[in-house]
């Protein structure tokens, strides 16, 4: 149910430099594929000042927790917090060189979100104390479309 192409409509993070600058804000995208038993292949595309950048990582299911991770690539946790077929909120924990950060991603199959989806995202941001680092991305999908399957 979670596999496939998703638009990233909103982002919240406590990491400096994670959110795109105001002049480069566009919809991000994610493509999630089951790669094997307990493995996910995730491609994330975000606009950066140098243009659209995509990152591919293979994540493995943790044996004790309901998360996928790849510590060698700096992904400590990739966890779906809420999901339906049309939208989802993902908790992304990153860590490298002693620096850790968390991000929430509001994903949708469409370029727009519904009020209940946005409300869930904002509620989770408040619980995680990430509202100061939250932004809704404009509907420009030019970067997102670079990784369409």
C-alpha positions, -999 to +999 in steps of 0.1 A: +000+000+000+029+024+007+050+016-023+051+039-053+055+076-061+047+103-036+048+141-037+064+157-006+040+186+001+054+198+034+085+194+055+094+201+091+129+197+105+152+207+133+183+205+110+198+236+096+200+235+058+175+207+054+146+229+043+149+244+008+156+281+006+126+304-002+138+309-038+142+272-045+111+258-028+092+233-050+075+200-043+098+172-034+092+136-042+097+101-029+096+067-047+094+038-023+098+002-036+100-031-017+133-046-027+132-078-008+121-093+025+126-065+050+141-041+025+130-008+010+146+012-018+138+049-013+146+077-037+141+112-024+142+143-046+145+178-031+152+211-047+186+226-037+203+258-047+223+237-073+191+223-088+171+192-081+190+166-062+179+130-056+193+105-031+188+068-033+191+045-002+183+009+006+168+006+040+166-026+061+139-033+086+151-032+122+146-065+140+133-049+172+116-017+161+090-008+135+115+013+115+137+009+084+173+021+086+207+023+070+233+037+095+261+036+069+242+061+047+232+082+077+195+071+079+188+061+115+151+057+110+125+059+083+091+053+099+056+058+085+036+074+113+002+077+095-009+064+061-038+058+038-036+053+001-037+090-007-014+106+020+011+098+047+033+113+074+069+100+076+094+104+104+129+106+090+158+105+115+193+113+101+226+111+118+262+114+107+295+126+123+278+130+157+251+153+143+215+141+145+183+155+131+147+147+127+124+156+099+087+150+092+075+147+056+039+151+045+035+128+015+006+127-010-002+109-042-016+142-055+000+177-058-025+190-032-034+179+003-066+177+022-073+197+054-074+165+076-040+154+062-025+189+069-040+189+103-024+155+112+009+168+099+007+200+120-004+181+151+026+158+148+049+188+142+036+203+175+041+171+194+077+168+181+083+205+186+091+211+149+066+238+140+093+265+138+110+245+112+080+236+091+071+247+056+045+239+030+060+236-004+046+254-035+028+233-061+057+235-086+064+198-094+093+203-118+118+188-093+094+160-082+089+149-118+126+142-123+121+109-104+088+098-118+089+060-123 
